Amino acid sequence: MDLETRKIAFVQEFLSLQNEEIVSGLEKLLRKRKAELFMKNQEPMSRSQYNAEIDQAMKDSKNGRMIKAEDLKAKIQKWD
């Protein structure tokens, strides 16, 4: 069975679930596995890349291209 067929079968079974505990468990598992795969695929940043990003952040700060933490939190809370 190819990946697309497996995904369709999974979605169909998922949609038929009536147990919130199972749905919550699957959501938690999905978030956990996605985070694990993301971390696994991360490559260490080179020293020159690190320094370049710091330099860019300093330029952005100096030129007013930043957002206050409070403003960012308020913006994020509007996402729901």
N, C-alpha and C positions, 0 to 999 in steps of 0.2 A: 504494500500500500504506500503510495507516494505521500509527501508531506501535505499537499493541499487536500487530499482525500481524508487524511488523518485529522487535519484541522476542522474540516467540515463535520466529520463524525463527532469530534469532541464538542464543538459548538452545539450541535443538535442534542447531544446528551446533557450538556451543561444547561441548555434552555429548558430541559424537562425536569430539572432538579426542583424540589419543593422544600428542601431542608436548608435553612439559612446557615446552619453550622457548617455544612459541607461547602456552601458557596463562600463563606468567610474563610474557611481553611484553604480553598483553592486560590482565593484572592491573595491571601498571605503568602502562600507558596510561590505564586507568580511574581509578586514583588520581590521576595527573597532571592529567587533564582535570577531575575533580571539584574538585581544589584550585584549578585555574585559574578555573573557573566561580564557585567560592566567592569568590575574591579579586575577580573582576570585579564581582560583585554587592554587594560591601561599599561602604557609604557612609561618608564621613568622619563622625566623631563631633563633635557641636557642642561648643563650649567649656563651655556650661552642663551638658550631659550628662556630659562628662569630669569637671567639678568635682563633680557630684552623685555619680558613681561613686567618686571619691576620698573624698568625705565619708562615703559608706556603708561603704567599706572601713575607714576609720578607726574608725567606730562599731562595726563587726563586730570589729575587733581589740581595741578597748577592752573589749567585752563578751564576749570569749573565743569568739567565733563564727568560728573559723578552724581549720585543720589544718596541722600541721607538714609540711614538705616530705618528711621521712623517712617519716612515716606515710602520706602520699599515695602515695609511691613503692611502699611495701609493699602498699598496697591495690591499686594498679594491677597489680603483679606477680601478684596472685591472680586476675586476670581470665582468664588462659590456662587 
